[in-house]
Amino acid sequence: MLRYEVNDYVATITLDRPEVKNALNRELYARLEQAFRDAHRDPDVRCVILTGAGSAFCSGDDVKEIMLAPGAETPATRQREPAPRPTPAAMAVLECDKPVIAAVNGAAVGWGVDLALFCDIRIASDRARFGELFIKRGLVPDIGGLWRLPQIVGPSKAAELLFTGDIIDAAEAERIGLVSRVVPHDELMTAAPELARKIAANPPIAMRYLKHGLRLSAPGDPREMGAYVMNALAYLFTTEDHREGALSFVEKREPVFKGR
């Protein structure tokens, strides 16, 4: 489900559910959070690579398990919490004090593109695709889409991607600055480790201060945005439009939204 390896001061975290395009269920969310907490604490880790097994980087939430399964835990079922909290896995990636490279080997959609956005650097295979599909499910994105995406591509382009739910290819992602470079698919896992080793060769204490400085330069508070996201989702998960968005995806048909 998730592989974690450390070599030459570089931790490689691989989402490993290729049969469902690395869709995230509750167990994988928990393992992803733990992997980044481990990397954060490990003095033998100076850089992290995040990638996916098989043909996809991450296809977002496992719709059948996260959204449609009876008794599935969603923000709507956590409304009794006194203070909404950001997605723990998201904060684990954002709070990791080691540079994080997303090696995007295929589709990164829904929470999958948000996951790539939490990383410091994104390198894409020429087979990569990116899409903030949340509006198609009657939902809003996590802090990757609402907080990080406007910082990276600008407010106007972010709004276009969020409002349409369009999927873009690797070349367009590079053009708008969503990824720093695109490489041939077969060269991705050569290029990403090469960059990671270059970063890891630098002094680790200075690197931690550098990364923290970059965090301070970003406008807004991710925890405040995360609380907003959880409050919004607590309501949106109860709407008919959300259920129609999820069902239409599973049933492979166009959704019909009714605004309720």
C-alpha positions, 0 to 999 in steps of 0.5 A, a space after each residue: 500500500 505504501 513503500 518507504 525506503 532511505 538511500 544516500 540521505 534520500 527517502 523515497 515514498 511510493 504510493 502502492 495501490 496501482 490497481 486503483 491508480 493509488 487512490 487514497 483510502 483511510 489506511 493509505 492516508 494514515 500511512 502517508 502521514 506516518 511516512 512523512 512524520 518519520 522522514 521529518 524526524 530521521 536525521 539520515 533523511 535530507 530530501 524526500 521523493 514522493 511518487 506513485 506505483 504503476 501508471 498513476 501518481 494518485 487518483 485522489 480519494 477512493 470514492 467507493 470507500 471514502 465517499 459512498 461506503 456505509 458509515 464512511 468517515 467524512 468531515 460531515 461525520 466529524 462535526 462534533 469536533 470542537 475545532 475543525 482540523 486540517 487533513 493530518 496527511 496534508 499537514 505532515 507533508 507541509 510540516 516536513 522540514 526536509 525538501 520534498 520532490 513530487 515525481 509525478 509519473 501519471 495522473 494526479 487528480 483530486 486530492 492527488 494533485 493537492 498532494 503534489 502541490 504540498 511538495 516543494 518541487 514537482 517534476 512530471 513525466 510526459 505522461 502526467 495529467 493534473 486536475 482539480 476535480 472537486 467541483 465535479 463532485 460537489 466539493 471544494 479542494 483541500 489546502 493544496 488547491 485553495 492555498 497552494 495552487 494560487 501561490 504557484 500558478 497565480 489567482 486567475 489560472 487557479 480559479 480557472 482550474 478550480 472552477 472548471 475541473 479541467 484536466 491539463 497535460 504535463 506540457 500545460 502544467 510546465 507552461 503555467 509553472 505548476 511543475 518545474 520541468 517535464 521529462 520523458 516518462 522513462 527518465 523520471 526516476 532518474 531525474 528525481 533522485 539525481 535532483 534529490 541527491 544534489 539537494 541532500 549534499 547541501 548542509 542539512 541545518 541550513 536547509 531546514 532554515 531555508 525551508 522554514 523561511 520559504 514557509 514564512 514567505 507564503 501568504 496566509 495560514 494553512 491551518 486556518 485555511 484547513 479549518 475552512 475546508 473542513 467546515 465547508 466539506 462538513 456541509 457539502 458532503 451532506 448535499 444531493 449534488 455531492 452524492 450525484 457527483 460521486 455516483 456519476 463517477 462510479 456509474 461512468 455517466 455525466 452528472 446532473 446537478 440540481 443545486 441542493 
